[in-house]
Amino acid sequence: MKHAKHTAEVLDYATGNGWALANADCVPFARSLPDNCIDMGVESPPFSKLYTYSDSARDMGNSRDDSEFFGHYRFLIREQFRILRPGRIWAVHCKNLVDYRGSEEEGRSGLRDFRGDGSAATRSFTL
């Protein structure tokens, strides 16, 4: 990664022996990386609309629902498939989400299988 030309705004960047860490908007940063350059990626997505980190329209957490979130998340998934070396690992921290009675899902309460929906979105991805 140290030889990549980063066209994305990088807020902070650190490297060590065999590793690099960047604090940047994930999609533009990933687009700035060459093909097959990542041995392992680790991320924690914003879990649909549960967490919003900014007021930017490009913030995946600024989604109306899971469908819109996964539509936005696909931009990152496309880049992950491109930059991850074959046979390597991309680890995603994710959890099931809670639906509360009286929220958008009228009368429904319980856990929503957000992990399964995310896994299905990745499996169904076509380049």
C-alpha positions in Angstrom: 0.0 0.0 0.0 2.9 2.4 0.5 3.4 2.7 -3.2 -0.3 3.5 -4.0 -1.1 7.0 -5.3 -4.0 8.1 -3.0 -6.4 10.3 -4.8 -8.8 10.3 -1.8 -8.5 12.6 1.2 -6.6 10.7 3.9 -7.1 12.1 7.4 -4.4 9.9 9.0 -2.1 7.2 7.7 0.3 4.9 9.5 2.6 2.1 8.4 4.8 -0.5 9.9 6.6 -3.7 9.0 4.1 -5.4 6.6 1.0 -3.3 7.5 -0.7 0.1 6.7 -3.7 1.8 8.3 -5.6 4.7 6.8 -8.3 6.9 8.1 -10.2 8.0 5.0 -13.6 7.7 3.2 -13.5 4.0 2.4 -14.8 4.0 -1.2 -12.6 6.7 -2.7 -9.6 5.4 -0.8 -10.2 1.8 -2.0 -10.6 3.2 -5.5 -7.1 4.7 -5.2 -5.5 1.3 -4.5 -4.1 -1.0 -7.2 -5.7 -4.4 -8.0 -4.8 -7.3 -5.7 -2.8 -5.3 -3.1 -4.5 -6.2 0.2 -3.7 -9.4 2.1 -6.3 -8.8 4.8 -9.0 -6.2 5.3 -10.9 -5.5 8.5 -14.0 -3.3 8.7 -17.0 -2.4 10.7 -19.8 -1.0 8.5 -22.4 1.4 9.8 -25.1 -1.3 10.2 -27.6 0.2 7.8 -29.1 3.4 9.4 -28.2 2.5 13.0 -25.0 4.6 13.0 -24.6 7.8 11.1 -21.1 9.3 11.3 -21.6 12.5 9.3 -24.2 14.5 7.4 -22.6 13.6 4.1 -24.8 12.0 1.5 -21.8 9.7 0.9 -22.0 8.4 4.5 -23.5 4.8 4.2 -25.2 5.3 7.5 -27.4 8.0 5.9 -29.8 5.4 4.5 -33.5 5.2 4.8 -33.6 1.5 5.1 -31.5 -1.7 4.7 -32.2 -1.9 0.9 -30.8 1.6 0.4 -27.8 0.8 2.7 -26.9 -2.3 0.7 -27.2 -0.3 -2.5 -24.6 2.1 -1.2 -22.5 -0.7 0.4 -22.1 -2.4 -3.0 -19.7 0.4 -4.1 -17.3 -0.7 -1.4 -17.9 -4.4 -2.0 -16.9 -3.9 -5.7 -13.6 -2.4 -4.6 -13.0 -5.1 -2.0 -13.2 -7.8 -4.6 -10.8 -5.8 -6.8 -8.1 -5.0 -4.2 -8.1 -8.2 -2.2 -5.5 -10.7 -3.3 -7.0 -14.1 -4.3 -7.3 -16.5 -1.4 -7.0 -13.7 1.3 -9.5 -12.6 3.9 -11.7 -9.6 4.4 -13.2 -9.6 8.0 -16.4 -7.7 8.6 -17.7 -7.0 12.1 -21.5 -7.0 11.9 -24.5 -7.8 14.1 -28.2 -8.4 13.8 -30.3 -5.3 14.3 -33.2 -4.8 16.7 -36.7 -3.8 15.4 -38.7 -2.0 18.1 -42.5 -2.2 18.2 -43.9 1.1 16.9 -40.9 1.7 14.6 -41.1 1.5 10.8 -41.8 -2.2 10.9 -45.3 -1.7 12.3 -46.0 -4.0 15.2 -42.9 -6.0 14.7 -40.3 -6.4 17.4 -37.3 -8.6 17.6 -34.0 -9.2 15.8 -33.6 -8.6 12.1 -31.0 -10.8 10.3 -28.8 -7.9 9.1 -25.7 -10.3 9.1 -27.5 -12.7 6.8 -28.7 -9.9 4.5 -25.2 -8.6 4.2 -23.8 -12.0 3.5 -26.4 -12.5 0.8 -25.7 -9.1 -0.7 -22.0 -10.1 -1.0 -22.6 -13.6 -2.4 -25.0 -12.2 -5.0 -22.4 -9.6 -6.1 -21.4 -9.6 -9.8 -18.6 -7.6 -11.2 
